[in-house]
Amino acid sequence: MTVRRIGLVVHGGREEAVTAGRTVRQWCEEHDVSCADIDVWHDGERRSAWEEVEAAGDPDLVVTLGGDGTFLRGARLAAVNDALVLGVDLGRVGFLTEVPVTVVRSALDAVVEDRLTVESRMLLTLRASRRLEVPADIEELMRYGRRPILPPPRVRTDCEAGGDWGIALHVTALNDVVLEKLARDRQISAGVYLAGRLLASYSADALLVATPTGSTAYSFAAGGPVVSPRADALVFTPVAPHMAFNRSVVAAPDEPVALRILDRSGQAAVSIDGQLRGVLDPGDWIGVYAARQRLRAVRLGPMDFYGRLRDRMNLTDAPAAVADGAPAPLWPVTTPRPGDLAHLALPPGPGVLRGAPGTRGLPE
């Protein structure tokens, strides 16, 4: 593919990310490609996604150097601009990043030589009963020693507004949208609607709606299911609900999830991909649904999601399962697949997925 401009998102707190950033800039000089650092901090304040993309000069490709948090930031920028995003792995327990930092030059070569696939991932957006705002006194409480948070999302002017349907906001979430309590000693109470019908009224620490990509993040920590990132679905998960029904619900991609704060509830914070974006009062609501745009993530080889799940979660075989024999082989098939299985998502053949996920064909 033709790459004219690269936007670079670097985790400045990691020396290896800073070093990798110099490698990317050098590659850009050698290939006559414009490269702009997307500095999310400007004069001590957090830039909006639009300002970040503008600073990057309308990139064709966004390269992130860091862990999943850095990738989420880059994904938001790429989605706004319909750019591709390539995640270079410098994290600890990441599921989102694509290639190890040691092969970043080879990865960029593969992109411009069209030795890549583009993986389409579902994004979430939302409507709300009113604009999201963060009161000044709440902002300090929620900062927890971090730098300034993102500004409240803007209202979309290309969508109808008013009545029962509220207003559409400029929001894209790759992982999740979370409604969580502000007061430590007071849960939030909210009515949860799936596809327009009341499921139940919950009293909980938090209520979250995740994408399949986000199913291995907060939702997983709260007991939610692991969903293949290739699927399209909305995963609703309550966090510490004060009720017997504490299970997640997996909804179809065209079934929105609405959360309405009940009259006697405390205030609730709205977080989008881990960033506080607003505070709701009793009577307010948000509706979360699949966005029309999708994230276009660069893949340089077969994605071994379940192998990565086993590795990153340090899954081990049950002692009782292997007590009387050898453990199950990682890949039990040694012969080519039959024709009637050609449509299934399986590795092309034995041994293909050896080594680091997503690095096949990329030399060290």
Order of alpha helices (4+ residues) and beta strands (2+ residues): beta-alpha-beta-beta-beta-alpha-beta-alpha-beta-beta-alpha-beta-beta-alpha-beta-beta-beta-beta-beta-alpha-beta-beta-beta-beta-beta-beta-beta-alpha-alpha
